[in-house]
């Protein structure tokens, strides 16, 4: 037989047998199970919203400077004859200490000269008084002589009129009368000058007394004293040195109080304000009122110094605002003051708060209450919550305070709401959620905030 016929006779029976077996299996086997389509839940971390009280705080940095500084500037020039032995850098001198003394020789000479000038002017006044007395006595005599001369002239005029006296006799009598009148007039003129001369001498005495007061004041200025207890920061004077007027001999820093200037961004300063709708939206921009406004808000301050693992703290007070607002950085300088900066408190382990220390400054506002959430729960002004059916709901909410890793809300979120921390993908309203509570996150964030 041909090969093609043989192949057909072999394969056709086999194919028929296989088809029969397959048909038997299909007709006797169970139908396949149907899988119903179901919604898939997205796994997310959630926490329960709780109302808590948070202290708004800002942590800044700054350098310590003394609240008061005294520059010993010479008001007069002279040779230094005494320098306080304690006038050395770092030494603390009590209030009233004499820092240095200049030679008083030149100033004593000026005082002696002024006193001599005063005595000379007073002697001149006494001389004027005696001279005036003498002139008045002479005037009385000359007036009597003038009266005699007037009688002689009247007699000569009568005789001349009667023809018993010559013209020459009458003229001589008249000349004698006129000469006497001139004498009287001269004395009267001299007496009229005495008040003016006396006034000149009095004014001259006043000038000399002013010079004396100036000389005495300059003598007092030869001694430079410390007005308050201070620490020597620098000195540039030694015994025998000539100190010029206006030259700085020493610089001393007061130890009664210290100040720290901390630059605070306006946004952070605004976060310290209480959420009171009856209060202005922000502080007065008048620098003369900003410090007072801060104190009225009950803000407190604390200065901290880190010494390795140890932190030393000083209570401080907000004193004022320095130089208004910096237009380049948008920050305002808040000056805090620490009293008794060199005093030791408690167990005496406080180091002195000295100039140049780099310290932390913590500004705190009164407690505010609200819903406290992790900062990570914020999504561009939105908060994700899970509703009663474990579905995603998106709320618009703006925090009153964002501080460290937490955010505080005073409106828009109810206590007990389940806050979604994870970001589901996609974040669609109504998305089914698989909730996994995170009970450790909030205690950790609150502990970190308290540690700040």
Secondary structure, DSSP 4 states (H G I P E B T S, - for coil): --HHHHHHHHHHHHHHHHHHHHHHHHHHSPPPPPPPP-PPPEEEEEEE-EEEEEEEEEEEEEEEEES-EEEEE-SS-EEEEEE-TT-STT-EE-TT-EEEEE--HHHHHHHHHHHHHHHHHHHHHHHHHHHHHHHHHHHHHHHHHHHHHHHHHHHHHHHHHHTSS-HHHHHHHHHHHHHHHHHHHHHHHHHHHHHHHHHHHHHHHHHHHHHHHHHHHHHHHTEEE-SS-EEEEEE---TTPEEPTT-EEEEEEESSEEEEEEEEEHHHHHHTS---TTS-SS--S-HHHHHHHHHHTT-EEEEEEEETTEEEEEEEEEEEEEEEE-TTT-EEEEEEEEESTT---TTT-PPP--TT-EEEEEEEEEEEEEEEEEGGGBSSSEEEEE-TTSBEEEEE---SEEETTEEEESSS--TT-EEE-S--SS--TT-BEEEEE-SSHHHHHHHHHHH-
